[in-house]
């Protein structure tokens, strides 16, 4: 679940502020910087997630949806069930039908991230630490802290903290370097005041975040625009 804190809203409004976290500097990208071409894989943010506070004390939220294309066609998070028509339409604009998606990754089980899994019955499903092909579940070592390799360029990495079995997807070789599709490992670029309140285990979550900042050149968060990581 998410809260309606302001920082994610600020990212959605396209701020160009820089955020410092220890030895790392994060710089939000703009709404026009949602595509990351590369060989053999390219990424496209189909929908940037958001988290918007409402005057009645509720908040509106939706998760980021990211498409990875190359030797395999991979969808990371499917948005909420209210995104069904948007997702089908956007995939069609990319020349894709649900049957063309080889792998669907749900970074974690919250409704705004896995609301449309049923659209992709022929895809390999990776949801948290579960990997299934139809009703057949594959053994893996995500729970032991090991990445699940899709191929030499794409891997699913355990990134627990927000939930106990949260995962992220790491893609190497893009024009922006290594891109991490991070789910709610990061709410948004400037989430320092909010992520702890949403974490099941802040100590573990902090370790996962630091590893992401150490290894990724660009991070695609669960509720905001992508951001670049600069290391001192």
C-alpha positions as CSV (number, residue, x, y, z in Angstrom):
1,X,0.0,0.0,0.0
2,X,1.0,3.6,-0.4
3,X,0.4,7.0,1.2
4,X,-0.3,10.4,-0.3
5,X,3.0,12.1,0.5
6,X,4.1,15.1,-1.5
7,X,7.5,14.0,-2.9
8,X,6.0,11.5,-5.4
9,X,3.6,14.2,-6.5
10,X,6.5,16.5,-7.0
11,X,8.2,14.0,-9.2
12,X,5.1,13.6,-11.3
13,X,5.0,17.3,-11.8
14,X,8.5,17.1,-13.4
15,X,10.7,18.8,-10.9
16,X,14.4,19.0,-11.8
17,X,15.6,19.0,-8.2
18,X,18.6,16.8,-7.2
19,X,18.5,14.6,-4.1
20,X,21.5,13.4,-2.2
21,X,21.6,10.2,-0.3
22,X,25.0,9.6,1.2
23,X,27.5,9.0,-1.6
24,X,24.7,9.0,-4.2
25,X,23.0,11.8,-6.1
26,X,19.7,11.1,-7.8
27,X,18.4,13.3,-10.6
28,X,14.8,12.9,-11.8
29,X,14.2,12.7,-15.5
30,X,11.5,14.5,-17.3
31,X,8.2,13.2,-18.7
32,X,9.8,13.1,-22.1
33,X,12.5,10.7,-21.0
34,X,10.6,7.5,-20.6
35,X,12.3,5.4,-23.3
36,X,15.7,3.8,-23.0
37,X,16.9,2.2,-26.2
38,X,19.6,-0.4,-26.2
39,X,21.0,-3.6,-27.6
40,X,19.7,-6.2,-27.3
41,X,17.1,-4.8,-24.9
42,X,15.2,-1.5,-24.8
43,X,12.8,-0.2,-22.1
44,X,9.8,1.9,-22.3
45,X,7.8,3.3,-19.4
46,X,4.2,2.8,-20.6
47,X,2.8,4.6,-17.6
48,X,4.6,6.4,-14.8
49,X,3.1,5.6,-11.4
50,X,1.7,8.3,-9.2
51,X,0.6,8.9,-5.6
52,X,-1.7,11.9,-5.2
53,X,-3.2,13.2,-1.9
54,X,-6.9,14.1,-1.9
55,X,-8.6,16.8,0.2
56,X,-10.7,14.2,2.0
57,X,-7.7,12.4,3.4
58,X,-7.6,9.6,0.9
59,X,-5.1,9.3,-1.9
60,X,-5.1,8.2,-5.5
61,X,-2.2,5.8,-6.5
62,X,-1.2,3.6,-9.4
63,X,2.0,1.7,-10.1
64,X,4.4,2.2,-12.9
65,X,4.1,-0.1,-16.0
66,X,7.3,-0.9,-17.9
67,X,7.8,-2.8,-21.2
68,X,11.2,-4.4,-22.0
69,X,11.7,-5.5,-25.6
70,X,14.4,-7.5,-27.2
71,X,15.1,-11.3,-27.5
72,X,12.3,-11.7,-24.9
73,X,9.3,-9.4,-24.4
74,X,8.9,-8.6,-20.7
75,X,6.3,-6.6,-18.9
76,X,7.1,-5.4,-15.4
77,X,4.0,-4.6,-13.3
78,X,0.6,-4.4,-14.9
79,X,-1.0,-1.5,-13.0
80,X,-4.3,-1.8,-11.3
81,X,-7.4,-3.5,-12.7
82,X,-8.6,-0.1,-13.7
83,X,-5.7,0.0,-16.2
84,X,-6.9,-2.9,-18.2
85,X,-8.1,-1.0,-21.3
86,X,-5.2,1.4,-21.2
87,X,-2.7,-1.5,-21.1
88,X,-4.3,-3.4,-24.0
89,X,-4.5,-0.2,-26.0
90,X,-0.9,0.8,-25.3
91,X,0.5,-2.6,-26.1
92,X,-1.5,-2.6,-29.4
93,X,0.1,0.7,-30.2
94,X,3.5,-1.0,-29.8
95,X,2.3,-3.8,-32.1
96,X,1.8,-6.3,-29.3
97,X,-1.0,-8.5,-28.2
98,X,-1.1,-10.1,-24.7
99,X,0.1,-13.4,-26.3
100,X,3.3,-11.7,-27.5
101,X,4.4,-11.1,-23.9
102,X,6.9,-13.8,-22.9
103,X,7.4,-12.9,-19.2
104,X,5.4,-10.8,-16.8
105,X,7.0,-9.7,-13.6
106,X,5.0,-8.4,-10.6
107,X,7.5,-6.7,-8.3
108,X,5.2,-7.4,-5.4
109,X,1.6,-8.4,-4.8
110,X,-0.1,-5.0,-4.2
111,X,-3.2,-4.4,-6.3
112,X,-1.8,-1.4,-8.2
113,X,1.1,-3.5,-9.5
114,X,-0.5,-6.9,-10.4
115,X,-4.1,-6.0,-11.2
116,X,-3.9,-7.3,-14.8
117,X,-2.0,-10.6,-14.6
118,X,-5.0,-12.5,-16.0
119,X,-4.4,-10.8,-19.4
120,X,-1.3,-12.8,-19.9
121,X,-2.1,-16.5,-19.4
122,X,0.6,-17.7,-21.8
123,X,3.5,-15.7,-20.2
124,X,5.9,-17.0,-17.6
125,X,4.8,-15.3,-14.4
126,X,7.3,-14.0,-11.8
127,X,5.5,-12.5,-8.8
128,X,7.7,-11.8,-5.9
129,X,9.6,-15.0,-5.3
130,X,7.2,-17.3,-7.3
131,X,8.0,-18.3,-10.8
132,X,5.3,-20.1,-12.8
133,X,4.5,-21.3,-16.3
134,X,0.8,-21.9,-16.2
135,X,0.2,-24.0,-13.1
136,X,3.7,-25.3,-13.0
137,X,6.0,-23.5,-10.5
138,X,9.7,-23.4,-11.1
139,X,12.3,-23.8,-8.4
140,X,14.5,-20.7,-7.9
141,X,16.8,-19.2,-5.4
142,X,15.3,-15.7,-5.0
143,X,14.4,-16.4,-1.4
144,X,18.1,-17.2,-0.8
145,X,19.1,-13.8,-2.1
146,X,20.1,-15.0,-5.6
147,X,19.0,-13.4,-8.9
148,X,16.9,-15.2,-11.4
149,X,18.5,-14.9,-14.8
150,X,16.2,-14.4,-17.8
151,X,19.2,-14.2,-20.0
152,X,22.7,-12.6,-19.8
153,X,21.2,-9.1,-20.1
154,X,18.1,-9.3,-17.9
155,X,17.7,-10.6,-14.4
156,X,15.1,-10.5,-11.6
157,X,16.8,-9.6,-8.4
158,X,15.4,-9.9,-4.8
159,X,14.9,-6.5,-3.3
160,X,13.0,-7.1,-0.1
161,X,11.9,-4.5,2.4
162,X,8.7,-2.9,1.1
163,X,7.3,-6.4,1.2
164,X,9.1,-9.5,2.2
165,X,9.3,-10.9,-1.3
166,X,9.8,-7.8,-3.4
167,X,11.8,-8.1,-6.6
168,X,13.2,-5.7,-9.2
169,X,14.3,-6.2,-12.8
170,X,17.8,-5.3,-13.9
171,X,18.5,-4.6,-17.6
172,X,22.1,-4.1,-18.8
173,X,23.3,-2.5,-22.0
174,X,20.9,0.3,-22.6
175,X,21.8,3.7,-23.9
176,X,21.5,4.9,-20.2
177,X,23.6,2.1,-18.9
178,X,22.1,-0.4,-16.4
179,X,18.4,0.3,-15.7
180,X,16.6,-1.1,-12.7
181,X,12.8,-1.4,-12.8
182,X,12.4,-1.1,-9.1
183,X,8.8,-1.4,-8.2
184,X,8.3,0.1,-4.7
185,X,11.9,-0.4,-3.7
186,X,11.7,3.4,-4.5
187,X,8.4,5.2,-4.4
188,X,9.9,8.1,-6.4
189,X,13.2,10.0,-6.7
190,X,12.6,12.2,-3.6
191,X,11.0,9.6,-1.3
192,X,13.2,9.9,1.7
193,X,10.3,11.1,3.8
194,X,7.9,8.5,2.8
195,X,9.4,5.0,2.0
196,X,10.0,4.1,5.6
197,X,6.4,4.5,6.5
198,X,5.5,2.1,3.7
199,X,8.1,-0.6,4.5
200,X,7.6,-3.9,6.2
201,X,11.2,-4.0,7.2
202,X,13.1,-0.7,7.0
203,X,16.5,-2.2,7.8
204,X,16.3,-4.8,5.0
205,X,14.7,-2.2,2.7
206,X,17.6,0.2,3.3
207,X,20.1,-2.5,2.3
208,X,18.1,-3.2,-0.9
209,X,18.0,0.5,-1.7
210,X,21.7,1.0,-1.2
211,X,22.5,-2.0,-3.4
212,X,20.3,-0.5,-6.2
213,X,22.0,2.9,-5.9
214,X,25.3,1.2,-6.1
215,X,24.6,-0.8,-9.2
216,X,22.0,1.0,-11.3
217,X,22.6,4.0,-13.6
218,X,18.8,4.7,-14.0
219,X,16.1,3.6,-11.6
220,X,12.4,3.4,-12.6
221,X,10.4,3.7,-9.3
222,X,6.9,2.5,-8.5
223,X,5.2,5.9,-8.2
224,X,7.1,8.5,-10.1
225,X,9.3,9.3,-13.0
226,X,12.6,7.5,-13.7
227,X,15.7,9.0,-12.2
228,X,19.4,8.9,-12.8
229,X,21.9,7.8,-10.2
230,X,25.2,9.7,-10.0
231,X,28.0,8.2,-7.8
232,X,30.7,10.3,-6.2
